[in-house]
């Protein structure tokens, strides 16, 4: 038996490991200063963000792993489904599973995707909007 000399850990593995291990360190934070446009005046104002705000925003990438796990462990991605799809000449992948979810239960699939994306987008906007609102004086 030959040993594969190519590394088993590619760049995708290290990216996923980084995302899973990413979390804010308690009591260690730094201030990041960015320039924001003041809508009442035509000048720039300094907007102060914390590093933990950016780390919290990056932590929402973990939701992608949750969706991927729920799709990978569904009935449309088991061994029988993959064998059946292979016999018809195509592969059972994530795109196929999402199409099957939409076909079998369209309302719930669209509802879950819509609500989760809207909630995540709303929270991300809130994270970055608050320091900007304080900087321009509207809060």
N, C-alpha and C positions, 0 to 999 in steps of 0.2 A: 504494500500500500504506500503510495507516494504522499508525502507531506506537502501541503500547499504552503509555499513560502510567502504568498501574498498575505498581508495583514487582514485579519478578520474585522478589524475596526476601521471603518472608513470615516469620511468627514460627516456623513449623516449621523453616525453613532455618536460622535463627539458633540455635534450640535444638539442632539436630543438629550444627552447627558448634561450638557451645560444648562439647557432650559429646565430640566427637572431639578437640578441642584441650585438654581437661581432663587435666591430669597434675600430680602433686606437683612442686614446685620443690625441687631439691636444696639442702640446707643452709638452707632457709628454712621454719620451722615455728613454730606458736604453740600454746600449751596452752589447751584449752577445758575449763572446769570445769563439770560438771553435778552435780546432786544425785541420789544413789542411795539406795535404802532398804536399811538393814542388816537382814537377816532375823533375826539373833539379838537385836538390840535394836530398839526402836521409834523410832529416830531416823534422821536422814539423814546420809550420809557423802559427802564430796566425791569425785567420780570424775573423774580427769584423763585427757582424751583429747587426741590431737594432731590438728591440722587435716588432716594427711596421711591419718589414718584415715578421715575423712569423704570426702576426695577419692578415696581408694582404693575406698570403697564406691560412690561415684557412677560410678567408671570401669567398673563391671560393667554399666552401661547399654549399653556397647558390644557386649555379647553379643547384645542385641536387634538391632543392625545386622547382625551375622553371620547370625542366623536369617533376617532379612528378605532379605538378599542371597542366601542359599541357596534361599529360596522364589522370589524374583523371577527367578532364573536357572535355574529348574527346567523340566522338560518341560511342566509344567502351566500355565506362564505365558508360553509363546512366542507368536508371532504367529498360528500356525495354531490353537492352543487358544483364543485370544481371539476369533478369527474364528468358530470353530465354536460357542463359547458364545454369541456375539452372535446367531448364526443361530437358536439355540434360545431366545433371549429373556432371557438373564441374563449377568452379567459375570464374567469370570475374574479374581478378586481373591485376596488372601491366604487368606481363609477357604475359598474353593473349592480352592485348592492344598493347604491342610492336610487338607481332607476327602479329596482325591485321594491324598495320601500315606498317610493312615490306611487308606483303602480298598485301595490297592495293596500296602502293606507295613506292616500294623498293628503287628507286634511291634517292628520296628526303630524306627518313628516314636515309639511310646510310650516305648520304652527310651531313646532319645536325649533326648527331652523330659524324662523323669523324672530321668535321671542328671545332665543339665546343670542342671536346676532344684535338685536336691538338693545338688549340689556347690557351686553359687553360694550357696544359702541357708546351708549349713554354714559356708562361709568367711566370709560376712557376720556370722553369729552369733559366730564365733571372733574377728573383728576387734573387736566391741563387748563381748564377754564378758570378755576378758582384763583390761582396765583395771578393770572392775567387780569381778572376782574379787580383784584386788590390793587394791582399796579396802576391801572387806569383810573381807580377811584370810584368804581361803581358799586363796590361792596363795602 
